[in-house]
């Protein structure tokens, strides 16, 4: 799900996600690893190719020679999966630029502290409740382990009649 579509669909019901920024040396993956065919040094020569390297390579005289582009620009939609009939948050929507050993990232993050709960509630509202907030609140399946009370968090909602 694209950030602009999510923001449009939850407008007036949920607090909108906020943008977070990062600029610095590469530390964030796409969403977990470097993007395909990206090599921050263009050419890498190693005795043994690392498992996580996601660019092209060939072997020459017992060495693994990896090569790829040192520049990448990627957009990632909201990452989630359906597991046992409910959504599971994987990663936030983002826009990322890699330039040699540097990275610029923009993420859309929860307006509160808990990323998982926010995105899973938004997904429950959009995908499982026909965009009906009352139905979403009533059918929310998650319960606290000890109290057996619903874990639906009203603090994510805009307080205009909901």
Phi, psi and omega in degrees: 000129181284145182303317183294325177290320178298312182299319179295318184287333181259002182303130179085351181246301178259152170296136183289152176293154179258157176270138173238145185237153173214136174220122180167197178295154183297119175225343183252138179270189187232070354278343180249324184240179171294156180293159178301141178062022175259130176222113187295346179243011182070310183225129179233129179243122181220156177293320179226132182287128178296148181295327186277349183293126187246033177242174183289153180206163172214162181258140179210118179053041177083002179250148173264123180249112181258143178217152180184182180279139178272005180229134177214141176231123185222147171244137179235130176281171177303124179266123179204165176219159175264124180225120180056039175078017176215156184283147174235122180288136178247305179206154181284154173296145183205164172232127185225141176235128174250134179220101185055246183262013184244161184212141171235129182228145170232125177242153170257113186243165180300143175288349177244186186287321188272104180296312185301308183299316181301305184293325179291325176292319177298315179296320178299317178297315185283318190257333187248350186233016177055034180058036176246110186295325179292319176296320179298315180296319184285330184260001180304122190272341186284135180232149174293138185298318185271317185269345182064016178273152178298144179264013177302130186250107181292343183292344177278347184268152172279132188274058177240066177097003180255000000 
